[in-house]
Amino acid sequence: MAAKIKFNDDRIQVTAIAVLLLARERMGRAQAYSLITSSLEGFRDDYAGYKASFPDRTLAHAQDGSPLTNKARRKDYFKIVNAMDTVLARIKRNKTSFSSLQELDNYFASSLKTFD
């Protein structure tokens, strides 16, 4: 039986940071489609590669849009950051819990489907 992921679990924050970092990297390579789901899949499928690619995995670093040189992409990235902040706040406010990592990933994907 999988452990329940409560609203204050670090795995929620770690997943959010991974989505932001991987989405920013994809936007930097001009990949504007399927940002959220491909970021979630990349994070879950290659965690070691993710850790090697992003040694600084903090929320402040993930919210930084300066690596994006294109102003339009940077503006779009900040929309994703704001949406992620809203989703994280909603999880805490509603004390949402998840029964698995897959359920957590599905929640992020459905909540941020505008960016996919």
The first five atom37 places (N, CA, C, CB, O) and aatype in JSON, in Angstrom:
{
  "aatype": [12, 0, 0, 11, 9, 11, 13, 2, 3, 3, 1, 9, 5, 19, 16, 0, 9, 0, 19, 10, 10, 10, 0, 1, 6, 1, 12, 7, 1, 0, 5, 0, 18, 15, 10, 9, 16, 15, 15, 10, 6, 7, 13, 1, 3, 3, 18, 0, 7, 18, 11, 0, 15, 13, 14, 3, 1, 16, 10, 0, 8, 0, 5, 3, 7, 15, 14, 10, 16, 2, 11, 0, 1, 1, 11, 3, 18, 13, 11, 9, 19, 2, 0, 12, 3, 16, 19, 10, 0, 1, 9, 11, 1, 2, 11, 16, 15, 13, 15, 15, 10, 5, 6, 10, 3, 2, 18, 13, 0, 15, 15, 10, 11, 16, 13, 3],
  "atom_mask": [
    [1, 1, 1, 1, 1],
    [1, 1, 1, 1, 1],
    [1, 1, 1, 1, 1],
    [1, 1, 1, 1, 1],
    [1, 1, 1, 1, 1],
    [1, 1, 1, 1, 1],
    [1, 1, 1, 1, 1],
    [1, 1, 1, 1, 1],
    [1, 1, 1, 1, 1],
    [1, 1, 1, 1, 1],
    [1, 1, 1, 1, 1],
    [1, 1, 1, 1, 1],
    [1, 1, 1, 1, 1],
    [1, 1, 1, 1, 1],
    [1, 1, 1, 1, 1],
    [1, 1, 1, 1, 1],
    [1, 1, 1, 1, 1],
    [1, 1, 1, 1, 1],
    [1, 1, 1, 1, 1],
    [1, 1, 1, 1, 1],
    [1, 1, 1, 1, 1],
    [1, 1, 1, 1, 1],
    [1, 1, 1, 1, 1],
    [1, 1, 1, 1, 1],
    [1, 1, 1, 1, 1],
    [1, 1, 1, 1, 1],
    [1, 1, 1, 1, 1],
    [1, 1, 1, 0, 1],
    [1, 1, 1, 1, 1],
    [1, 1, 1, 1, 1],
    [1, 1, 1, 1, 1],
    [1, 1, 1, 1, 1],
    [1, 1, 1, 1, 1],
    [1, 1, 1, 1, 1],
    [1, 1, 1, 1, 1],
    [1, 1, 1, 1, 1],
    [1, 1, 1, 1, 1],
    [1, 1, 1, 1, 1],
    [1, 1, 1, 1, 1],
    [1, 1, 1, 1, 1],
    [1, 1, 1, 1, 1],
    [1, 1, 1, 0, 1],
    [1, 1, 1, 1, 1],
    [1, 1, 1, 1, 1],
    [1, 1, 1, 1, 1],
    [1, 1, 1, 1, 1],
    [1, 1, 1, 1, 1],
    [1, 1, 1, 1, 1],
    [1, 1, 1, 0, 1],
    [1, 1, 1, 1, 1],
    [1, 1, 1, 1, 1],
    [1, 1, 1, 1, 1],
    [1, 1, 1, 1, 1],
    [1, 1, 1, 1, 1],
    [1, 1, 1, 1, 1],
    [1, 1, 1, 1, 1],
    [1, 1, 1, 1, 1],
    [1, 1, 1, 1, 1],
    [1, 1, 1, 1, 1],
    [1, 1, 1, 1, 1],
    [1, 1, 1, 1, 1],
    [1, 1, 1, 1, 1],
    [1, 1, 1, 1, 1],
    [1, 1, 1, 1, 1],
    [1, 1, 1, 0, 1],
    [1, 1, 1, 1, 1],
    [1, 1, 1, 1, 1],
    [1, 1, 1, 1, 1],
    [1, 1, 1, 1, 1],
    [1, 1, 1, 1, 1],
    [1, 1, 1, 1, 1],
    [1, 1, 1, 1, 1],
    [1, 1, 1, 1, 1],
    [1, 1, 1, 1, 1],
    [1, 1, 1, 1, 1],
    [1, 1, 1, 1, 1],
    [1, 1, 1, 1, 1],
    [1, 1, 1, 1, 1],
    [1, 1, 1, 1, 1],
    [1, 1, 1, 1, 1],
    [1, 1, 1, 1, 1],
    [1, 1, 1, 1, 1],
    [1, 1, 1, 1, 1],
    [1, 1, 1, 1, 1],
    [1, 1, 1, 1, 1],
    [1, 1, 1, 1, 1],
    [1, 1, 1, 1, 1],
    [1, 1, 1, 1, 1],
    [1, 1, 1, 1, 1],
    [1, 1, 1, 1, 1],
    [1, 1, 1, 1, 1],
    [1, 1, 1, 1, 1],
    [1, 1, 1, 1, 1],
    [1, 1, 1, 1, 1],
    [1, 1, 1, 1, 1],
    [1, 1, 1, 1, 1],
    [1, 1, 1, 1, 1],
    [1, 1, 1, 1, 1],
    [1, 1, 1, 1, 1],
    [1, 1, 1, 1, 1],
    [1, 1, 1, 1, 1],
    [1, 1, 1, 1, 1],
    [1, 1, 1, 1, 1],
    [1, 1, 1, 1, 1],
    [1, 1, 1, 1, 1],
    [1, 1, 1, 1, 1],
    [1, 1, 1, 1, 1],
    [1, 1, 1, 1, 1],
    [1, 1, 1, 1, 1],
    [1, 1, 1, 1, 1],
    [1, 1, 1, 1, 1],
    [1, 1, 1, 1, 1],
    [1, 1, 1, 1, 1],
    [1, 1, 1, 1, 1],
    [1, 1, 1, 1, 1],
    [1, 1, 1, 1, 1]
  ],
  "atom_positions": [
    [[0.84, -1.18, 0.0], [0.0, 0.0, 0.0], [0.89, 1.24, 0.0], [-0.96, 0.0, 1.23], [1.81, 1.37, 0.82]],
    [[0.62, 2.14, -0.9], [1.4, 3.37, -1.02], [1.05, 4.33, 0.09], [1.18, 4.02, -2.39], [-0.09, 4.39, 0.56]],
    [[2.04, 5.08, 0.5], [1.82, 6.07, 1.55], [1.03, 7.26, 0.99], [3.17, 6.55, 2.15], [1.2, 7.64, -0.17]],
    [[0.19, 7.82, 1.8], [-0.62, 8.95, 1.39], [0.28, 10.2, 1.34], [-1.82, 9.16, 2.36], [1.11, 10.42, 2.22]],
    [[0.09, 11.0, 0.32], [0.83, 12.25, 0.16], [-0.07, 13.37, 0.64], [1.29, 12.47, -1.33], [-1.03, 13.73, -0.04]],
    [[0.26, 13.92, 1.8], [-0.57, 14.98, 2.37], [-0.18, 16.33, 1.78], [-0.43, 15.01, 3.9], [0.85, 16.46, 1.12]],
    [[-1.02, 17.32, 2.02], [-0.86, 18.65, 1.44], [0.46, 19.32, 1.79], [-1.98, 19.53, 1.87], [0.92, 20.19, 1.04]],
    [[1.09, 18.96, 2.89], [2.34, 19.6, 3.3], [3.56, 18.72, 3.04], [2.28, 19.95, 4.77], [4.65, 18.99, 3.55]],
    [[3.4, 17.68, 2.24], [4.48, 16.76, 1.91], [5.47, 17.44, 0.96], [3.92, 15.45, 1.27], [5.06, 18.17, 0.05]],
    [[6.75, 17.21, 1.17], [7.79, 17.8, 0.32], [7.73, 17.32, -1.12], [9.15, 17.5, 0.89], [8.19, 18.02, -2.02]],
    [[7.16, 16.16, -1.35], [7.09, 15.63, -2.71], [6.24, 16.5, -3.62], [6.54, 14.21, -2.7], [6.45, 16.51, -4.83]],
    [[5.3, 17.22, -3.06], [4.47, 18.13, -3.86], [5.32, 19.3, -4.35], [3.25, 18.65, -3.05], [5.29, 19.65, -5.53]],
    [[6.08, 19.89, -3.45], [6.96, 21.01, -3.8], [8.04, 20.56, -4.79], [7.6, 21.61, -2.53], [8.34, 21.28, -5.74]],
    [[8.62, 19.4, -4.56], [9.67, 18.88, -5.44], [9.13, 18.68, -6.86], [10.23, 17.56, -4.89], [9.81, 19.0, -7.83]],
    [[7.93, 18.16, -6.97], [7.31, 17.95, -8.28], [7.04, 19.29, -8.96], [6.0, 17.15, -8.14], [7.27, 19.43, -10.16]],
    [[6.56, 20.26, -8.22], [6.28, 21.58, -8.79], [7.56, 22.23, -9.3], [5.61, 22.5, -7.74], [7.58, 22.8, -10.39]],
    [[8.63, 22.14, -8.53], [9.91, 22.71, -8.95], [10.41, 22.01, -10.22], [10.97, 22.58, -7.82], [10.88, 22.66, -11.14]],
    [[10.29, 20.69, -10.26], [10.74, 19.94, -11.43], [9.96, 20.35, -12.67], [10.58, 18.43, -11.19], [10.54, 20.51, -13.75]],
    [[8.66, 20.51, -12.53], [7.84, 20.91, -13.67], [8.29, 22.29, -14.18], [6.34, 20.94, -13.29], [8.42, 22.5, -15.38]],
    [[8.51, 23.21, -13.27], [8.93, 24.55, -13.68], [10.3, 24.54, -14.36], [8.95, 25.49, -12.48], [10.48, 25.16, -15.4]],
    [[11.26, 23.83, -13.77], [12.59, 23.8, -14.36], [12.61, 23.13, -15.73], [13.55, 23.08, -13.43], [13.23, 23.63, -16.66]],
    [[11.92, 22.01, -15.84], [11.9, 21.3, -17.12], [11.09, 22.06, -18.17], [11.32, 19.9, -16.93], [11.46, 22.06, -19.35]],
    [[10.01, 22.7, -17.77], [9.23, 23.51, -18.71], [10.06, 24.69, -19.2], [7.92, 24.0, -18.07], [10.02, 25.03, -20.39]],
    [[10.8, 25.32, -18.31], [11.65, 26.45, -18.7], [12.72, 25.99, -19.69], [12.31, 27.1, -17.45], [13.01, 26.68, -20.66]],
    [[13.31, 24.84, -19.43], [14.32, 24.31, -20.35], [13.71, 24.04, -21.73], [14.94, 23.02, -19.78], [14.32, 24.36, -22.74]],
    [[12.53, 23.46, -21.77], [11.87, 23.18, -23.04], [11.49, 24.48, -23.77], [10.61, 22.32, -22.81], [11.62, 24.57, -24.99]],
    [[11.04, 25.45, -23.02], [10.7, 26.74, -23.64], [11.95, 27.4, -24.21], [10.02, 27.67, -22.62], [11.88, 28.06, -25.25]],
    [[13.09, 27.24, -23.55], [14.34, 27.78, -24.06], [14.75, 27.14, -25.37], [0.0, 0.0, 0.0], [15.46, 27.76, -26.17]],
    [[14.31, 25.9, -25.6], [14.59, 25.19, -26.85], [13.44, 25.35, -27.84], [14.85, 23.71, -26.59], [13.39, 24.64, -28.85]],
    [[12.54, 26.27, -27.57], [11.4, 26.59, -28.44], [10.41, 25.43, -28.58], [11.89, 27.0, -29.82], [9.79, 25.27, -29.63]],
    [[10.28, 24.64, -27.54], [9.27, 23.58, -27.52], [8.1, 24.07, -26.69], [9.86, 22.23, -26.94], [8.14, 24.04, -25.46]],
    [[7.07, 24.52, -27.37], [5.95, 25.15, -26.67], [4.74, 24.24, -26.54], [5.55, 26.4, -27.39], [3.67, 24.7, -26.13]],
    [[4.87, 22.97, -26.86], [3.74, 22.07, -26.79], [3.96, 21.05, -25.67], [3.52, 21.36, -28.14], [5.09, 20.66, -25.38]],
    [[2.9, 20.63, -25.07], [2.94, 19.59, -24.04], [3.98, 19.87, -22.96], [3.22, 18.24, -24.67], [4.74, 18.98, -22.57]],
    [[4.01, 21.09, -22.47], [5.03, 21.47, -21.49], [4.87, 20.74, -20.16], [4.99, 22.97, -21.25], [5.85, 20.25, -19.6]],
    [[3.67, 20.67, -19.66], [3.46, 20.13, -18.32], [3.58, 18.61, -18.31], [2.09, 20.54, -17.79], [4.33, 18.05, -17.51]],
    [[2.85, 17.93, -19.19], [2.89, 16.47, -19.17], [4.26, 15.93, -19.54], [1.84, 15.9, -20.11], [4.71, 14.95, -18.95]],
    [[4.93, 16.53, -20.51], [6.26, 16.05, -20.87], [7.26, 16.33, -19.76], [6.73, 16.7, -22.18], [8.2, 15.56, -19.56]],
    [[7.08, 17.42, -19.04], [7.96, 17.72, -17.9], [7.75, 16.71, -16.78], [7.71, 19.14, -17.38], [8.71, 16.23, -16.17]],
    [[6.5, 16.39, -16.5], [6.21, 15.38, -15.48], [6.78, 14.02, -15.86], [4.7, 15.26, -15.25], [7.36, 13.32, -15.02]],
    [[6.61, 13.63, -17.12], [7.13, 12.35, -17.58], [8.65, 12.33, -17.52], [6.66, 12.05, -19.0], [9.25, 11.34, -17.09]],
    [[9.28, 13.41, -17.96], [10.74, 13.48, -17.92], [11.28, 13.41, -16.5], [0.0, 0.0, 0.0], [12.31, 12.79, -16.25]],
    [[10.59, 14.04, -15.59], [11.0, 14.02, -14.18], [10.88, 12.62, -13.59], [10.15, 15.01, -13.37], [11.81, 12.15, -12.92]],
    [[9.77, 11.95, -13.83], [9.55, 10.62, -13.26], [10.41, 9.56, -13.94], [8.08, 10.24, -13.36], [10.9, 8.64, -13.29]],
    [[10.6, 9.68, -15.27], [11.33, 8.66, -16.0], [12.84, 8.73, -15.81], [11.0, 8.77, -17.46], [13.51, 7.69, -15.82]],
    [[13.39, 9.92, -15.65], [14.84, 10.08, -15.56], [15.2, 11.01, -14.41], [15.41, 10.62, -16.88], [15.7, 12.12, -14.62]],
    [[14.95, 10.55, -13.2], [15.21, 11.39, -12.03], [16.7, 11.69, -11.88], [14.69, 10.7, -10.76], [17.06, 12.81, -11.52]],
    [[17.55, 10.73, -12.15], [19.0, 10.95, -12.04], [19.46, 11.99, -13.06], [19.77, 9.62, -12.26], [20.28, 12.85, -12.73]],
    [[18.94, 11.92, -14.27], [19.28, 12.92, -15.28], [18.77, 14.3, -14.91], [0.0, 0.0, 0.0], [19.44, 15.31, -15.17]],
    [[17.59, 14.35, -14.31], [17.04, 15.63, -13.84], [17.95, 16.24, -12.78], [15.61, 15.43, -13.28], [18.26, 17.43, -12.82]],
    [[18.37, 15.41, -11.82], [19.24, 15.9, -10.75], [20.57, 16.39, -11.3], [19.47, 14.81, -9.71], [21.12, 17.39, -10.82]],
    [[21.1, 15.7, -12.29], [22.38, 16.1, -12.89], [22.24, 17.39, -13.69], [22.92, 14.98, -13.8], [23.15, 18.23, -13.69]],
    [[21.12, 17.56, -14.36], [20.9, 18.75, -15.19], [20.61, 19.99, -14.37], [19.76, 18.51, -16.15], [20.92, 21.11, -14.8]],
    [[20.01, 19.81, -13.2], [19.61, 20.95, -12.38], [20.17, 20.8, -10.96], [18.07, 21.07, -12.34], [19.47, 20.32, -10.07]],
    [[21.41, 21.2, -10.76], [21.99, 21.06, -9.41], [21.32, 21.99, -8.39], [23.48, 21.35, -9.45], [21.27, 21.67, -7.2]],
    [[20.81, 23.14, -8.85], [20.12, 24.07, -7.95], [18.62, 23.88, -8.14], [20.54, 25.57, -8.23], [18.04, 24.39, -9.09]],
    [[18.0, 23.13, -7.22], [16.58, 22.79, -7.36], [15.78, 23.45, -6.24], [16.38, 21.25, -7.32], [15.2, 22.77, -5.39]],
    [[15.75, 24.79, -6.25], [14.97, 25.53, -5.27], [13.82, 26.23, -5.98], [15.85, 26.56, -4.51], [13.86, 26.44, -7.2]],
    [[12.8, 26.58, -5.23], [11.65, 27.26, -5.83], [12.05, 28.62, -6.38], [10.52, 27.41, -4.79], [11.57, 29.03, -7.44]],
    [[12.91, 29.33, -5.67], [13.35, 30.65, -6.15], [14.09, 30.53, -7.49], [14.27, 31.32, -5.1], [13.89, 31.35, -8.39]],
    [[14.92, 29.51, -7.61], [15.63, 29.3, -8.87], [14.66, 28.9, -9.98], [16.72, 28.21, -8.7], [14.82, 29.33, -11.13]],
    [[13.68, 28.09, -9.65], [12.7, 27.65, -10.65], [11.81, 28.81, -11.12], [11.83, 26.53, -10.07], [11.35, 28.8, -12.26]],
    [[11.58, 29.78, -10.27], [10.73, 30.91, -10.64], [11.47, 31.99, -11.42], [10.13, 31.52, -9.4], [10.86, 32.94, -11.9]],
    [[12.78, 31.84, -11.56], [13.6, 32.81, -12.28], [13.45, 32.6, -13.78], [15.07, 32.69, -11.86], [13.74, 31.52, -14.29]],
    [[13.02, 33.62, -14.47], [12.83, 33.52, -15.91], [13.98, 34.07, -16.72], [0.0, 0.0, 0.0], [13.9, 34.1, -17.95]],
    [[15.05, 34.5, -16.06], [16.16, 35.11, -16.79], [16.88, 34.19, -17.78], [17.15, 35.61, -15.81], [17.44, 34.71, -18.75]],
    [[16.89, 32.85, -17.61], [17.52, 32.03, -18.65], [16.81, 32.1, -20.0], [17.57, 30.6, -18.18], [17.4, 31.74, -21.02]],
    [[15.57, 32.54, -20.02], [14.85, 32.69, -21.28], [15.15, 34.06, -21.86], [13.31, 32.51, -21.07], [14.81, 35.08, -21.27]],
    [[15.79, 34.09, -23.01], [16.18, 35.36, -23.61], [15.07, 35.99, -24.44], [17.41, 35.16, -24.47], [15.05, 37.2, -24.62]],
    [[14.15, 35.19, -24.93], [13.03, 35.69, -25.72], [11.98, 36.27, -24.75], [12.42, 34.56, -26.61], [11.5, 35.57, -23.86]],
    [[11.63, 37.53, -24.94], [10.71, 38.2, -24.02], [9.32, 37.56, -24.01], [10.58, 39.67, -24.39], [8.69, 37.46, -22.95]],
    [[8.85, 37.13, -25.15], [7.52, 36.5, -25.23], [7.52, 35.18, -24.46], [7.11, 36.27, -26.71], [6.57, 34.88, -23.74]],
    [[8.58, 34.4, -24.62], [8.67, 33.13, -23.88], [8.79, 33.37, -22.38], [9.87, 32.3, -24.38], [8.2, 32.64, -21.58]],
    [[9.55, 34.39, -22.02], [9.7, 34.71, -20.6], [8.35, 35.11, -20.01], [10.74, 35.84, -20.4], [8.02, 34.72, -18.89]],
    [[7.58, 35.89, -20.75], [6.25, 36.29, -20.3], [5.35, 35.07, -20.13], [5.62, 37.3, -21.29], [4.61, 34.97, -19.15]],
    [[5.4, 34.15, -21.09], [4.62, 32.92, -21.0], [5.08, 32.06, -19.82], [4.72, 32.11, -22.3], [4.26, 31.44, -19.15]],
    [[6.38, 32.03, -19.58], [6.9, 31.26, -18.46], [6.39, 31.81, -17.13], [8.44, 31.27, -18.48], [6.03, 31.05, -16.23]],
    [[6.35, 33.12, -17.0], [5.84, 33.71, -15.76], [4.35, 33.41, -15.57], [6.07, 35.24, -15.77], [3.87, 33.36, -14.43]],
    [[3.62, 33.2, -16.65], [2.23, 32.76, -16.53], [2.17, 31.37, -15.93], [1.53, 32.78, -17.91], [1.31, 31.08, -15.09]],
    [[3.08, 30.5, -16.35], [3.15, 29.15, -15.79], [3.52, 29.21, -14.31], [4.16, 28.28, -16.56], [2.95, 28.5, -13.49]],
    [[4.48, 30.06, -13.98], [4.91, 30.21, -12.57], [3.74, 30.68, -11.71], [6.1, 31.21, -12.46], [3.52, 30.14, -10.63]],
    [[3.01, 31.67, -12.18], [1.86, 32.17, -11.42], [0.78, 31.1, -11.27], [1.27, 33.4, -12.09], [0.17, 30.96, -10.21]],
    [[0.54, 30.35, -12.34], [-0.45, 29.27, -12.27], [0.0, 28.19, -11.28], [-0.69, 28.65, -13.67], [-0.82, 27.66, -10.54]],
    [[1.29, 27.87, -11.28], [1.81, 26.87, -10.34], [1.67, 27.36, -8.9], [3.29, 26.54, -10.65], [1.3, 26.59, -8.02]],
    [[1.95, 28.64, -8.67], [1.77, 29.2, -7.33], [0.31, 29.08, -6.88], [2.22, 30.67, -7.29], [0.03, 28.77, -5.72]],
    [[-0.6, 29.32, -7.8], [-2.03, 29.2, -7.49], [-2.4, 27.76, -7.16], [-2.87, 29.7, -8.67], [-3.15, 27.51, -6.22]],
    [[-1.87, 26.82, -7.93], [-2.16, 25.4, -7.68], [-1.61, 24.97, -6.32], [-1.57, 24.52, -8.79], [-2.3, 24.29, -5.56]],
    [[-0.38, 25.36, -6.01], [0.22, 25.01, -4.72], [-0.56, 25.62, -3.55], [1.68, 25.48, -4.67], [-0.76, 24.98, -2.52]],
    [[-1.0, 26.87, -3.73], [-1.81, 27.51, -2.68], [-3.15, 26.8, -2.5], [-2.04, 29.0, -3.02], [-3.63, 26.65, -1.38]],
    [[-3.74, 26.37, -3.6], [-5.02, 25.65, -3.54], [-4.85, 24.31, -2.82], [-5.59, 25.42, -4.95], [-5.72, 23.91, -2.04]],
    [[-3.75, 23.62, -3.08], [-3.48, 22.34, -2.41], [-3.39, 22.55, -0.9], [-2.18, 21.7, -2.95], [-3.95, 21.77, -0.13]],
    [[-2.69, 23.59, -0.48], [-2.54, 23.87, 0.96], [-3.85, 24.34, 1.57], [-1.46, 24.91, 1.19], [-4.23, 23.9, 2.66]],
    [[-4.54, 25.22, 0.88], [-5.78, 25.79, 1.41], [-6.84, 24.7, 1.6], [-6.31, 26.88, 0.48], [-7.55, 24.68, 2.61]],
    [[-6.94, 23.8, 0.62], [-7.95, 22.74, 0.69], [-7.46, 21.5, 1.41], [-8.39, 22.38, -0.7], [-8.21, 20.54, 1.59]],
    [[-6.2, 21.52, 1.83], [-5.57, 20.37, 2.49], [-5.77, 19.09, 1.66], [-6.16, 20.18, 3.92], [-6.17, 18.04, 2.17]],
    [[-5.48, 19.23, 0.38], [-5.64, 18.14, -0.56], [-4.58, 17.07, -0.3], [-5.54, 18.65, -2.01], [-3.42, 17.39, -0.02]],
    [[-4.98, 15.82, -0.38], [-4.03, 14.72, -0.24], [-4.15, 13.82, -1.47], [-4.28, 13.91, 1.07], [-5.18, 13.81, -2.15]],
    [[-3.09, 13.09, -1.75], [-3.02, 12.23, -2.92], [-2.64, 10.83, -2.46], [-2.02, 12.77, -3.97], [-1.88, 10.67, -1.51]],
    [[-3.16, 9.83, -3.14], [-2.88, 8.46, -2.73], [-1.65, 7.88, -3.44], [-4.08, 7.59, -3.0], [-1.17, 6.82, -3.05]],
    [[-1.14, 8.58, -4.48], [0.04, 8.09, -5.19], [0.7, 9.24, -5.93], [-0.34, 6.96, -6.17], [0.13, 10.32, -6.08]],
    [[1.92, 9.0, -6.38], [2.61, 10.0, -7.19], [1.9, 10.18, -8.54], [4.08, 9.6, -7.42], [1.87, 11.29, -9.08]],
    [[1.34, 9.12, -9.06], [0.59, 9.22, -10.31], [-0.61, 10.15, -10.15], [0.13, 7.82, -10.77], [-0.9, 10.95, -11.04]],
    [[-1.3, 10.04, -9.04], [-2.45, 10.92, -8.78], [-1.99, 12.37, -8.65], [-3.2, 10.48, -7.5], [-2.67, 13.29, -9.12]],
    [[-0.85, 12.59, -8.01], [-0.29, 13.94, -7.88], [0.05, 14.48, -9.27], [0.98, 13.93, -6.99], [-0.3, 15.62, -9.58]],
    [[0.71, 13.69, -10.09], [1.05, 14.12, -11.44], [-0.2, 14.44, -12.26], [1.87, 13.05, -12.15], [-0.23, 15.43, -12.99]],
    [[-1.22, 13.61, -12.13], [-2.47, 13.86, -12.85], [-3.12, 15.16, -12.39], [-3.45, 12.69, -12.66], [-3.71, 15.89, -13.19]],
    [[-3.02, 15.45, -11.1], [-3.59, 16.7, -10.57], [-2.87, 17.91, -11.17], [-3.47, 16.74, -9.01], [-3.52, 18.87, -11.6]],
    [[-1.54, 17.87, -11.2], [-0.79, 18.98, -11.81], [-1.13, 19.1, -13.29], [0.72, 18.77, -11.62], [-1.35, 20.2, -13.79]],
    [[-1.18, 17.98, -13.99], [-1.47, 18.01, -15.43], [-2.85, 18.59, -15.72], [-1.38, 16.61, -16.01], [-3.02, 19.39, -16.64]],
    [[-3.84, 18.19, -14.93], [-5.19, 18.7, -15.17], [-5.33, 20.16, -14.72], [-6.23, 17.84, -14.44], [-6.05, 20.94, -15.35]],
    [[-4.65, 20.53, -13.65], [-4.74, 21.9, -13.16], [-4.02, 22.88, -14.09], [-4.16, 22.0, -11.76], [-4.4, 24.05, -14.17]],
    [[-3.0, 22.41, -14.79], [-2.2, 23.27, -15.65], [-2.37, 22.91, -17.13], [-0.73, 23.18, -15.26], [-1.48, 23.16, -17.94]],
    [[-3.51, 22.32, -17.48], [-3.73, 21.86, -18.85], [-3.72, 22.99, -19.88], [-5.03, 21.12, -18.93], [-3.55, 22.73, -21.07]],
    [[-3.9, 24.22, -19.44], [-3.84, 25.37, -20.35], [-2.49, 25.47, -21.03], [-4.14, 26.65, -19.59], [-2.4, 25.97, -22.15]],
    [[-1.45, 25.01, -20.37], [-0.09, 25.15, -20.88], [0.39, 23.91, -21.63], [0.87, 25.45, -19.74], [1.55, 23.83, -22.03]],
    [[-0.48, 22.96, -21.83], [-0.09, 21.74, -22.54], [-0.39, 21.81, -24.0], [-0.77, 20.54, -21.96], [-0.12, 20.86, -24.73]]
  ]
}
